[in-house]
């Protein structure tokens, strides 16, 4: 039993590292090759977990080979447009000027119901509102609405808006986050000044956010 647990922990850590090497993506953003590798890796890794008589390397080595192939394929796709088109395909226009392009949907083997569901997720409930709708290589859609349906921007309205700086969490559960300070170009001195201004200690802070303009939001821990 202990051996099975140790093998599972080792493989779990190894798979996490392997997926990290492949890059950060959500499942919905994966290209076909990435999704295939992820599914095969999970299947291969499960074999040594289920069968303790099987060498651990029989799961590790194939995973290493697959991840290496995926990294090599990704590098090749960056350099070769032809190879990328072969593996990932091309974006396809499925709505043009409010008209549904049925041939393109059939080519993608995508139903109109699926397309309309994705449009509704983007708060679009009629194709008459759409100038262009493109199905991307990962299966998601990009939509350009007709001018009369687009939300007016500050530029359209002739309004000047102050530049908003990036806001980041700099203290979480009483712990100072250096990565958060880097994101918002903040400093430890700023945090100390904020704490002093609010008569608070670092250990008493649940969340503290800070932006590049010096604006902050402090939430103290609840007293239990």
N, C-alpha and C positions, 0 to 999 in steps of 0.2 A: 504493500500500500504506500509506504513512504517513498519507494523508488518511483512509483507511478506519479505521485504528487510532485517529486523533484523534476522528473522528465517533463511534466506538464508546465511547471513554472519556467524551466529553461527554454522550452519551445515558445511559450507565451512571450517571454522577453525577446527572444530572437525574432519572432514574427513582427512584434512592434517595431524593432530596429529596422527590419527589412522593409516594412511599409513606409517608415520614415525616410528611408533612402530613396524610395520611389517618388517622394514629394507629397505635399499637403493638398489633398483634394477631397471634396465631399463626393459621396457615391453618385449623385446626380451630375457631377462635373467630370466624371471619369470618361476617358476615351475608351473605345472597345478593347484595345490591347491591354489597358490598365485593369479594366474590369475582369478580363479573362485571367490575367496573372493573379489578381487578388483571390478569385474563386479557386483556382488551381492550388495556390499556396495554402489556403485554408484546408483543402482536401488532403494535400500531401502531409501537412503538419499533424493532421488527426490520426494518421496511421501509427506512428510510434507511440502516441498517447494510448491508443486502444490495445496495442500489442507490445507488451514490455519485452518480449523476446526479440523484437526487431531492434537493430542497432539505432541509436539516436541519430547517427550521421546519415542514415537512410532518409531521414526527413530534412535534415539541415542542408545537405549538399544539393538536392534538387531545388530547394527554395533559393539557395545562393545562385544557382544557375539561372533560374527564372527571373530573379531580381536583376541580375547582370544583363540578361537579354533585354529586359524592359528598359533599363537605363541606357543601353546601347541603342535600342530602337528610338527612345526619346531624343537622344543626341542626333541620330540620323534624321529624324523628322524635322529637327530644327535647321538642318543643313540642306535637306532635299525636299523641295516642294512636291515633287512627283511621289516620293515615298510616303509623305504625309497624306497626300490625297488618296493613295492606295490603301493605307491603313485606316484613316479617319473619315475619308470621304470629303464632300464639299458642303458648305451651307446651301440650303435650298429655299427659294422664295415660294411660299404657299398661298399668300394673299397679296394681291397687287391692286391698289386703288379701290379697295373695298370688294374686290372680286376674288372668290375662292378658286384657286388653280387645281382642279381635280386631278389632272394628269400627274402633277407633282406629288400630291398626296398618295396616289396609287404607287408611284415610284418609290416613295418612302415606306409604303405599307402602313400608313398612319390613317386612322379613322378620323372623320370629321368631329366625332364626339370627343376624342382625345384632344384635338386641336382646340375646340371650343372650351374644354375644361381648363387648358393652360391659359387661354385668353382671359377666362373669368378670374383666374388666380392673379392676373395683372390688372384687375378691375376694368376689363373691357368686356361688354356684354353684347356687342353687335359688331359684325365685320364691317359694317358701313363706317365705323369710326376709324378703321385701319387703313393707313396709306400703304405700308409694307409690313409683312410678317415673314420672318426668316427662321427656319428650323436649323439650328446650329449643329455642328458635328457631334456634340455630346447629347443631342436630343432635346435640349432646352430651346425656347423660342425667344427671339428678339423682335420687338414691335415698335414701329414708328407710327404714331397716330396722325390722323389728318390735322392740319393746322387749326381748324376750328374746334377740335376736340382736345387739343393739348392744354395743359395747365399753363397759364401765362407766367413768364419769368419776371424777375425784378427788372431786367433789361427791357422786356416788352412794355412794362408799366412805367418805365422811366424813373424807377426808384433806386436810390443808392443804399446799399446795405453794407454794414461794417463786416470786414473780413473775419470769419470765425476760425479760431485756431482749434487744433486737435485736443480733445479732452481725454485724459487717461486716468486710470485708477492708480494712485500713488501710495495709498495705505489700504491694506485689506486685513481685517481682523487683528489690528494692532501691530502689523508687520509692514515695514517700509519696503516698497517695491522699486528697486533700481531701474528695472526695465520700463516701468510706468513713467518714472522721472525722465528717462531718455526720450520716450515718445512725445512728451509734452514740453521738452526742453526745460524742465524744472530743476530745482536743486534742493538739497537737504535743508538749506537755510530757509527757503520758502516754506517748507513744511513746518520747520520749527517756529517760524513767525506766525503761521496760521494756527498752530497749536497754542501758542502764547496768547494770540488774539482771542481765542475761544476758551481760554483757561482749561485746556484739556491736555492729557498725557497721551503719548503714542499708544500705550496699552489700552486706553479707553475708547479708541476710535474703531468703529466697525468698517466704515468706508470713507475714504477721502479721495475726491476726484479733483484734478487740476488741469487747466488748459494753458495754452501759450500766452494768453492775455493776462494770466494771473487770477482768473476767476476760479472759484472753487466751490465744492459742495461737501460738507462734512456731516456724516451721520454717526452719532455716538452709539456705543454698544448699549443694549437694553439691560437694565439692572434686574437680575433674576431674583 
